[in-house]
Amino acid sequence: MVVRPNPKYLDAAIPEVYLPAPLLAKIVSYVAESGVDSLKSFVKAGPLFKAAVYSKETLSCVCLDRSRYFMWWSMPHSIYYHFFTKCLEANNPHALTAVLYKEIAYENLVAECYRSSL
């Protein structure tokens, strides 16, 4: 037996919910505390959500250190460098820590590369 959907319900439109930009930024900032990976779907969802991700409120509290490579994001050749600099401009504590320990991280990377080639 095949159940077919009722056509009268298919035409029903779901009205869009309007969220003011500051409220949306606040919601996204709470999600950002769980890490950068949780923000990817917001960026893909459209310009309104992307603006919320790049708001100062979100960038100042996004937890960068959930990724083991967040120290390398401070390097200009990193694909995340643009996002990292935005976090740095928003005084994100994780970004500030990465800048302070950038030299140590670079030394460890070089040592690891030489070790793996042996």
Secondary structure, 3 states (H helix, E strand, C coil): CCCCCCHHHHCCCCCCCCCCHHHHHHHHHHHHCCCHHHHHHHHHCCHHHHHHHCCHHHHCCCCHHHCCCHHHHHCCCCCCHHHHHHHHHCCCHHHHHHHHCHHHHHHHHHHHHHHHHC
